[in-house]
């Protein structure tokens, strides 16, 4: 995979979990959600690039608010 590409499996509560070595993007209301809550959505960061969790890290799941 190219070094500038980050893939996440998008997960909602009705879906089975993907393999353990995949990065996952959960919705907040999924009881299985684990990882970092999106700092842009919580207004802790003004831009995704400032946080960089999804873009720069090579591991770790993220949780998004439903909108």
Secondary structure, 3 states (H helix, E strand, C coil): CCCCCCCCEEECCCCCCCCCCCCEEEECCCCCCCCEECCCCCCCCCCHHHHCHHHHCCCCCEEECCC
